[in-house]
Amino acid sequence: MKQKKLMEPKPKSQMGYILSTSRKELVLAVLGFFLVIGAIVCLELFVDPWWSGFFADYPDPIIAIGTLVVAILVWVSAKLEGWRSTWPKKLQIYYLLRKDGVWKKHIAVMDAPLTSEADIRSWGQSIGQTVVPDSKDLIDFSGFKIVPDLCREKDRTNQFGLLIFLSKPIKGARDGSVFAFDVHGSEMLATPEIPNGHPILNLDDKIPT
């Protein structure tokens, strides 16, 4: 019987993340907002006239409400940053060779799982050594460039790019090969070509001429 392919779970939506991590803060913010509005209304309706001079010395209620709105927006912005940090991290890699004075793509590796931005260089080097099965040779490279901002709102992944500038071809690797990790990040498979719209294509204009 054919097994059903398991898909990588998607992170929560923006509102789902905020509600699941900040229920208490939201309840307190809503209560505080209505208390402020209620206090302003009560003062306008029920306070004796001789108090009016006292309250005139304070900022206009609109300023107070505006300050509250700004504080809420700052809080929401911080929450959205936290939400984006929960997205899975993926690494897209080009291994480049210099031919006729121009850097050209030797091998491409798509969707490598990534645990930390600090591991990008070493992880890319390690992947390059495993492109060819049973190869024990270390890849020889002269430099690398990390492209940190390939963020994808559509599928909620944090995408990072890596260009590795090879000093010589990877032994046993076919020039122009493309590899892709599966959805679980546990296996790397050869693939015919890079799909249209894939985030690795955003690295094309980062290749130095």
C-alpha positions in Angstrom: 0.0 0.0 0.0 1.3 3.4 -0.9 2.3 5.5 2.1 0.8 9.0 2.5 3.5 11.7 2.3 3.8 13.6 5.5 4.0 17.3 5.1 6.0 19.7 7.3 3.6 21.4 9.7 3.0 25.1 9.0 3.7 27.7 11.7 0.7 29.4 13.2 -0.9 32.4 11.6 0.0 35.9 12.9 -3.2 36.1 15.0 -2.9 32.5 16.2 0.6 33.1 17.4 -0.4 36.3 19.3 -3.4 34.7 20.9 -1.6 31.6 22.0 1.4 33.5 23.5 -0.3 36.7 24.9 -3.8 36.0 26.2 -3.2 37.7 29.5 -1.6 40.8 28.0 -4.4 41.1 25.5 -7.1 40.8 28.2 -5.4 43.4 30.4 -4.9 45.7 27.4 -8.6 45.5 26.5 -9.7 46.1 30.1 -7.3 49.0 30.5 -8.5 50.6 27.2 -12.2 50.4 28.3 -11.3 51.7 31.8 -9.6 54.7 30.3 -12.5 55.4 28.0 -15.0 54.9 30.9 -13.1 57.2 33.2 -13.0 60.0 30.5 -16.7 59.6 29.9 -17.6 59.7 33.6 -15.4 62.8 34.2 -17.2 64.6 31.3 -20.7 63.7 32.6 -20.5 63.7 36.3 -17.6 65.8 37.7 -18.6 69.1 39.3 -17.7 72.2 37.2 -15.0 73.3 39.7 -13.0 70.3 38.7 -12.9 71.4 35.1 -9.9 73.7 35.6 -7.9 70.8 37.2 -8.5 68.5 34.3 -7.8 71.2 31.8 -4.2 71.2 33.0 -3.8 67.6 31.8 -3.1 66.6 28.2 -6.1 66.1 25.9 -7.7 62.6 26.2 -7.0 62.1 22.5 -3.2 62.4 23.2 -3.6 59.8 25.9 -5.5 57.4 23.6 -2.9 58.1 20.8 -0.1 57.1 23.2 -1.9 53.9 24.0 -2.4 53.1 20.4 1.3 53.7 19.7 2.2 51.4 22.6 -0.1 48.7 21.2 1.5 49.0 17.8 5.0 48.6 19.2 3.9 45.6 21.2 2.3 44.0 18.1 5.4 44.7 16.1 7.5 42.9 18.7 5.1 40.0 18.7 5.3 39.7 14.9 9.1 39.5 15.1 8.7 36.7 17.6 6.2 35.0 15.3 8.6 35.1 12.4 11.4 33.7 14.6 9.3 30.5 15.0 9.3 29.8 11.2 11.5 26.9 10.0 14.9 28.0 8.7 16.0 26.9 5.2 19.3 27.3 3.6 19.8 27.7 -0.2 23.3 27.2 -1.5 25.2 27.8 -4.8 28.7 26.3 -5.2 30.4 28.5 -7.7 33.4 28.0 -10.0 35.3 30.7 -11.8 35.3 30.0 -15.6 36.7 32.4 -18.2 37.0 35.1 -15.5 33.3 34.8 -14.5 31.7 33.0 -11.4 29.3 30.3 -12.6 27.0 27.8 -10.8 28.7 24.5 -10.3 26.2 22.8 -8.0 22.9 24.0 -6.3 21.5 22.7 -3.1 17.9 23.7 -2.1 16.0 23.7 1.2 18.7 22.5 3.5 17.4 22.5 7.1 19.1 25.1 9.3 19.1 25.3 13.1 21.1 28.5 13.6 22.5 31.3 11.5 25.8 30.8 13.2 26.1 27.4 11.4 25.6 28.6 7.9 29.2 28.5 6.7 30.1 25.2 8.3 26.8 23.6 7.4 27.2 24.6 3.7 30.7 23.2 3.7 29.6 19.9 5.2 26.8 19.6 2.7 29.2 20.2 -0.2 31.3 17.2 1.1 28.3 14.9 1.0 27.0 15.9 -2.5 29.0 13.0 -4.0 28.2 9.6 -2.3 31.2 7.9 -0.6 33.4 10.9 -1.3 35.9 11.6 1.5 37.5 14.6 0.0 37.1 18.1 1.6 35.8 20.8 -0.7 38.4 23.4 -1.6 37.0 27.0 -1.4 38.5 30.4 -1.4 35.6 32.3 0.2 31.9 32.5 0.9 29.0 35.0 1.1 26.0 34.8 3.3 22.7 36.3 2.1 20.5 36.6 5.3 17.3 38.0 4.0 15.4 35.7 1.7 12.3 35.6 4.0 9.2 34.0 2.6 5.9 35.3 3.9 3.9 33.0 1.5 5.1 29.7 3.0 6.3 31.1 6.4 9.9 30.1 6.2 13.1 32.0 7.1 15.2 31.6 4.0 19.0 32.1 4.0 21.3 32.1 1.1 25.0 31.0 0.8 27.4 31.4 -2.0 30.6 29.3 -1.8 33.4 30.2 -4.1 35.2 27.0 -5.0 38.9 26.8 -5.8 38.3 23.7 -7.9 35.4 21.5 -8.8 33.9 19.1 -6.2 35.5 15.8 -7.1 33.0 13.4 -8.7 30.2 16.0 -8.9 28.6 16.7 -12.3 28.7 20.3 -13.3 25.2 21.9 -13.1 23.8 19.3 -10.7 20.8 20.3 -8.5 20.0 18.7 -5.2 17.0 19.3 -2.8 16.3 18.2 0.7 12.9 16.5 1.4 10.2 18.2 3.5 11.6 16.6 6.7 15.2 17.8 5.9 16.5 14.2 6.4 17.5 13.3 2.9 19.1 15.1 0.0 18.0 13.9 -3.5 19.1 14.8 -7.0 16.5 16.8 -8.9 16.3 17.7 -12.6 16.1 21.5 -12.3 15.3 24.4 -10.0 11.5 25.0 -9.9 10.2 28.4 -11.1 9.7 30.8 -8.2 12.0 28.9 -5.8 13.7 31.2 -3.3 17.2 30.0 -4.4 16.7 31.9 -7.6 16.9 35.1 -5.5 20.6 34.4 -5.2 21.2 34.7 -8.9 21.7 38.5 -8.7 24.0 38.1 -5.7 26.6 36.2 -7.8 29.6 38.6 -8.4 30.5 39.2 -12.0 
